[in-house]
Amino acid sequence: MKAVVFTLGCKVNDVESGSIIRGLEELGYEVSREIEYADLYVVNTCAVTAEAERKSRQTVRKLVKCNPQAKLIVCGCATEKDPASFLENGHTVYALTGAQRKNKVLEIVQGGMREEPLGAMIETEKNYEEMRLPKCLKTRNFVKIQDGCNRFCSYCIIPYLRGRSRSRSLESAASEILQSTAQETVVTGIDISEYKDESGRDLADLMLAVKDANTRIRLGSIEVSLITERFLSALKKVKRFAPQFHLSLQSGSDAVLKSMNRKYTRAEYLEKCQMIYEAFPNAAITTDIIVGFPTETEADFEQSLRIIEEAGFSQIHAFPYSPREGTNAYKKYKELPAAVKKERVERILKKGAEQKRIYLQKFIGAELEIVPEHCIDGFTEGYSENYIRLYVEGEIGKEPTHVRVESIFKDGLKAVLANK
């Protein structure tokens, strides 16, 4: 029997899909992640933007065309938000589950899947749901330690879909990280800054528990509130910590941050950046910036432009504001013209590219560690500990390797083996 598990959206979805894949393999399925002919399709959807929802529905239609007789199970944030939109052609969808209780997918398959559709089976989860060890298909492994969100940023629909924050036990999370055979392991969740297990142990405690791990440890997206002297001290004890901090910003304007319901100021954000650089001088601070939030004036936008240089970002992910029905921003504010948002995105991406080049130039002549991923067009490619894309001529073994940087190249740096 053949199954396809297709994933849209975030790394948390990817981890959950990996667990579903392992479960299906245990049930005897041959599993692919690509759109192709199969007996069973599972689509793990996303609803972070309207475009993500559209792509989720489009993926379902594509899979139905591959094999109209196949059983189709759809789960994830888009089904949680609007299950009816996936049941408009009910005869093609066997079952729907939501953003929570994704183990339900395997329960449905184990139940034998009767001929008649099950329809929508949206369930909530108050406690952290343990899933099977994910099937890892990449050099970089992801370990999920937390789910849900308590922040309720005014633009974000995810807390309404994923539910309140809940965390995995420290013993369970640490065990998976310590047993990881991947060259690099990324600790992820919807909001790992809120990680706190039932015994009250937080992310600093988890990092201390895995400080001697052989895998290189990288953190997923984090919030300003996490950056404390205690947390940074714990990270410095981790033997193979990757000093990249994806520190969520969203806007460089205090006025916009307030209307976004973000609980920090511009000055506080920059203070946290300084703390990171003092603890890890070569750290990469990457971030997300929402451009064209409804309350954003040109002066507010200029503040976002300026903070790119002030914070010394190594890379930014900038995208236009997308109104999400059900959020406070959708109810309160009128959307800015699309042309304004497009023009501002172009300007901020240009500024981000300039700042990235400044950051990269600091490492010419320096020694970094590459975790090789693949060899393309004569170059081994992979990421350094501070998330710089490295290119080394020729094929090298898939193990962490020290290299010496020679020049800026493509979207990163060209390097040679350090012993050459």
MIZA-633363 format. One record per residue (C-alpha): x, y, z; residue number from 1; residue in one letter. Coordinates in pm, whole numbers. Example, Ala and Ser with C-alpha at 12.3 -4.5 7.8 and 13.67 -1.06 7.14 Angstrom:
// MIZA-633363
1230/-450/780/1/a
1367/-106/714/2/s
// end
This chain:
// MIZA-633363
0/0/0/1/m
121/348/-88/2/k
57/668/112/3/a
146/1031/57/4/v
182/1273/350/5/v
197/1627/212/6/f
287/1914/444/7/t
225/2286/419/8/l
340/2558/657/9/g
569/2558/958/10/c
839/2326/1092/11/k
602/2211/1366/12/v
372/2076/1093/13/n
675/1909/938/14/d
761/1734/1265/15/v
402/1620/1314/16/e
392/1488/958/17/s
713/1299/1033/18/g
537/1127/1323/19/s
242/1037/1100/20/i
482/898/837/21/i
651/673/1093/22/r
312/551/1215/23/g
197/472/862/24/l
518/282/792/25/e
456/76/1107/26/e
115/-7/959/27/l
279/-136/641/28/g
254/166/413/29/y
524/283/174/30/e
520/661/232/31/v
617/955/12/32/s
609/1331/76/33/r
552/1415/-291/34/e
230/1457/-491/35/i
191/1124/-674/36/e
-38/824/-712/37/y
-123/658/-379/38/a
-391/460/-197/39/d
-401/704/95/40/l
-339/1080/111/41/y
-283/1283/427/42/v
-263/1663/390/43/v
-128/1864/686/44/n
-256/2216/619/45/t
-160/2571/715/46/c
-367/2883/785/47/a
-107/3143/884/48/v
-212/3353/581/49/t
-502/3353/336/50/a
-256/3234/70/51/e
-157/2937/287/52/a
-523/2838/321/53/e
-571/2867/-56/54/r
-266/2645/-121/55/k
-399/2391/129/56/s
-728/2357/-59/57/r
-544/2354/-393/58/q
-324/2065/-270/59/t
-632/1861/-181/60/v
-769/1910/-533/61/r
-437/1804/-689/62/k
-421/1485/-484/63/l
-779/1391/-569/64/v
-685/1411/-937/65/k
-390/1175/-881/66/c
-624/901/-762/67/n
-995/980/-717/68/p
-1048/640/-549/69/q
-790/700/-274/70/a
-885/773/85/71/k
-807/1136/174/72/l
-751/1262/532/73/i
-695/1634/589/74/v
-568/1785/914/75/c
-401/2103/1039/76/g
-472/2469/1097/77/c
-673/2532/778/78/a
-918/2254/862/79/t
-946/2382/1218/80/e
-1028/2731/1092/81/k
-1270/2640/813/82/d
-1358/2268/793/83/p
-1659/2334/568/84/a
-1437/2459/284/85/s
-1275/2113/265/86/f
-1607/1930/266/87/l
-1769/2117/-23/88/e
-1698/1810/-233/89/n
-1754/1574/56/90/g
-1728/1255/-149/91/h
-1356/1323/-207/92/t
-1255/1376/160/93/v
-1276/1076/389/94/y
-1204/1255/718/95/a
-1099/1592/860/96/l
-911/1647/1184/97/t
-786/1979/1316/98/g
-467/2149/1432/99/a
-469/1953/1759/100/q
-485/1577/1825/101/r
-301/1482/1508/102/k
-256/1129/1641/103/n
-620/1100/1535/104/k
-499/1053/1175/105/v
-331/725/1267/106/l
-627/618/1480/107/e
-852/661/1173/108/i
-620/453/954/109/v
-584/184/1221/110/q
-963/172/1244/111/g
-977/29/894/112/g
-1136/326/714/113/m
-1490/225/627/114/r
-1632/304/287/115/e
-1850/597/399/116/e
-1677/930/482/117/p
-1627/1017/847/118/l
-1649/1393/789/119/g
-1511/1649/1036/120/a
-1359/1525/1364/121/m
-1218/1842/1520/122/i
-1092/1780/1874/123/e
-914/1998/2131/124/t
-620/1903/2350/125/e
-546/2059/2691/126/k
-226/1863/2756/127/n
81/1817/2538/128/y
18/1534/2293/129/e
310/1293/2261/130/e
352/1158/1911/131/m
574/890/1759/132/r
940/969/1699/133/l
927/1155/1364/134/p
1064/1004/1048/135/k
1366/1224/969/136/c
1440/1261/599/137/l
1701/1538/621/138/k
2047/1610/758/139/t
1880/1852/999/140/r
1643/1697/1251/141/n
1358/1883/1427/142/f
1242/1802/1779/143/v
906/1944/1888/144/k
891/2039/2256/145/i
584/2265/2279/146/q
251/2342/2113/147/d
-5/2622/2125/148/g
31/2993/2203/149/c
-83/3231/2479/150/n
32/3558/2320/151/r
-270/3652/2107/152/f
-89/3902/1885/153/c
-362/4107/1719/154/s
-274/3985/1366/155/y
-236/3614/1439/156/c
-497/3339/1410/157/i
-275/3055/1538/158/i
-366/3072/1913/159/p
-731/3023/1817/160/y
-643/2714/1613/161/l
-357/2550/1802/162/r
-496/2625/2148/163/g
-318/2739/2463/164/r
50/2674/2528/165/s
135/2326/2651/166/r
476/2165/2687/167/s
636/1826/2659/168/r
802/1679/2970/169/s
1169/1767/3003/170/l
1264/1398/3024/171/e
1085/1315/2698/172/s
1223/1616/2508/173/a
1577/1569/2639/174/a
1574/1200/2555/175/s
1486/1264/2190/176/e
1750/1536/2157/177/i
2023/1327/2322/178/l
1940/1027/2101/179/q
1940/1230/1781/180/s
2179/1092/1522/181/t
2136/1395/1295/182/a
2428/1628/1243/183/q
2210/1913/1365/184/e
1896/1914/1578/185/t
1657/2209/1584/186/v
1440/2256/1893/187/v
1101/2374/1772/188/t
742/2445/1873/189/g
474/2708/1817/190/i
627/2923/2094/191/d
927/2754/2258/192/i
989/3067/2464/193/s
685/2958/2669/194/e
824/2607/2725/195/y
752/2498/3082/196/k
674/2139/3170/197/d
442/2020/3447/198/e
728/2038/3697/199/s
792/2405/3610/200/g
1118/2341/3423/201/r
1181/2584/3139/202/d
1393/2604/2824/203/l
1707/2694/3019/204/a
1663/2375/3223/205/d
1613/2172/2904/206/l
1930/2316/2750/207/m
2129/2221/3060/208/l
1984/1870/3041/209/a
2115/1826/2683/210/v
2437/2027/2716/211/k
2657/1728/2632/212/d
2461/1617/2324/213/a
2673/1513/2025/214/n
2433/1671/1776/215/t
2464/2044/1706/216/r
2170/2215/1878/217/i
1987/2508/1717/218/r
1680/2688/1850/219/l
1369/2769/1649/220/g
1199/3108/1665/221/s
1210/3272/2008/222/i
1062/3579/2179/223/e
1225/3877/2350/224/v
1099/3763/2691/225/s
1322/3454/2676/226/l
1650/3647/2663/227/i
1780/3667/3019/228/t
2124/3630/3178/229/e
2016/3293/3316/230/r
1906/3164/2975/231/f
2218/3286/2795/232/l
2436/3135/3069/233/s
2267/2798/3014/234/a
2326/2817/2637/235/l
2697/2887/2690/236/k
2724/2552/2868/237/k
2585/2359/2568/238/v
2879/2180/2404/239/k
2759/2220/2046/240/r
2519/2515/2056/241/f
2457/2693/1725/242/a
2457/3068/1808/243/p
2173/3173/1580/244/q
1882/3351/1747/245/f
1567/3392/1540/246/h
1436/3672/1761/247/l
1088/3767/1650/248/s
1051/4145/1593/249/l
752/4216/1359/250/q
799/4597/1368/251/s
1058/4854/1467/252/g
793/5103/1575/253/s
666/5120/1933/254/d
326/5242/1813/255/a
284/4950/1575/256/v
415/4699/1830/257/l
149/4820/2071/258/k
-129/4783/1814/259/s
6/4435/1734/260/m
-20/4347/2106/261/n
351/4271/2118/262/r
470/4302/2479/263/k
801/4486/2435/264/y
938/4814/2304/265/t
1194/4891/2038/266/r
1450/4981/2306/267/a
1389/4657/2495/268/e
1436/4456/2175/269/y
1770/4624/2103/270/l
1879/4571/2463/271/e
1818/4196/2424/272/k
2021/4195/2101/273/c
2311/4354/2288/274/q
2288/4087/2558/275/m
2311/3817/2291/276/i
2617/3974/2127/277/y
2790/4008/2464/278/e
2735/3637/2533/279/a
2802/3521/2174/280/f
3011/3779/1980/281/p
2967/3600/1644/282/n
2597/3530/1691/283/a
2353/3563/1404/284/a
2031/3739/1493/285/i
1764/3670/1233/286/t
1407/3794/1245/287/t
1060/3831/1097/288/d
912/4170/1007/289/i
550/4229/908/290/i
530/4516/659/291/v
220/4728/607/292/g
32/4654/928/293/f
-287/4867/913/294/p
-163/5122/1170/295/t
184/5154/1014/296/e
263/5506/888/297/t
561/5595/671/298/e
737/5716/986/299/a
667/5382/1157/300/d
802/5199/856/301/f
1121/5407/866/302/e
1170/5282/1223/303/q
1161/4924/1092/304/s
1415/5011/826/305/l
1651/5166/1080/306/r
1636/4883/1331/307/i
1772/4639/1072/308/i
2110/4809/1096/309/e
2085/4891/1467/310/e
2017/4527/1558/311/a
2279/4401/1312/312/g
2051/4136/1167/313/f
2222/3869/960/314/s
1899/3792/778/315/q
1536/3904/780/316/i
1215/3745/662/317/h
984/4031/561/318/a
632/3981/434/319/f
320/4195/387/320/p
46/4197/649/321/y
-229/3946/571/322/s
-569/4010/736/323/p
-700/3702/916/324/r
-1069/3687/992/325/e
-1124/3623/1362/326/g
-827/3828/1485/327/t
-850/4161/1666/328/n
-663/4341/1388/329/a
-916/4216/1134/330/y
-1201/4354/1346/331/k
-1041/4690/1435/332/k
-836/4810/1138/333/y
-874/4887/770/334/k
-610/4728/549/335/e
-350/4949/379/336/l
-347/4960/-5/337/p
-170/4663/-164/338/a
60/4898/-358/339/a
184/5055/-34/340/v
257/4716/119/341/k
434/4594/-196/342/k
657/4902/-216/343/e
752/4878/152/344/r
833/4508/127/345/v
1070/4580/-162/346/e
1245/4853/35/347/r
1284/4648/349/348/i
1413/4343/160/349/l
1673/4562/-9/350/k
1784/4698/329/351/k
1793/4346/470/352/g
2014/4227/183/353/a
2256/4516/245/354/e
2279/4431/615/355/q
2327/4061/540/356/k
2627/4143/321/357/r
2779/4352/601/358/i
2735/4058/839/359/y
2888/3808/594/360/l
3193/4024/529/361/q
3292/3995/897/362/k
3369/3627/847/363/f
3605/3644/548/364/i
3923/3471/666/365/g
3749/3317/967/366/a
3704/2949/1049/367/e
3351/2808/1067/368/l
3194/2463/1095/369/e
2982/2335/807/370/i
2719/2065/841/371/v
2717/1933/481/372/p
2377/1873/322/373/e
2439/1792/-46/374/h
2673/1847/-338/375/c
2539/2048/-634/376/i
2728/2180/-937/377/d
3061/2085/-784/378/g
3004/2249/-445/379/f
2919/2094/-110/380/t
2653/2310/54/381/e
2551/2341/417/382/g
2509/2580/707/383/y
2757/2711/960/384/s
2683/2724/1332/385/e
2564/3085/1290/386/n
2338/2997/998/387/y
2554/3118/711/388/i
2511/2924/388/389/r
2855/2779/305/390/l
2986/2651/-28/391/y
3293/2427/-40/392/v
3433/2319/-377/393/e
3424/1944/-426/394/g
3236/1679/-232/395/e
3317/1632/135/396/i
3190/1371/380/397/g
2856/1428/552/398/k
2998/1510/891/399/e
3067/1843/1067/400/p
3378/1991/906/401/t
3584/2302/984/402/h
3636/2533/688/403/v
3806/2866/626/404/r
3607/3140/455/405/v
3748/3295/138/406/e
3481/3523/-9/407/s
3114/3614/-41/408/i
2952/3369/-283/409/f
2591/3341/-403/410/k
2367/3377/-96/411/d
2645/3298/151/412/g
3018/3236/171/413/l
3270/3032/-26/414/k
3513/2834/190/415/a
3791/2573/176/416/v
3880/2298/419/417/l
4051/2454/719/418/a
4357/2225/695/419/n
4433/2332/338/420/k
// end
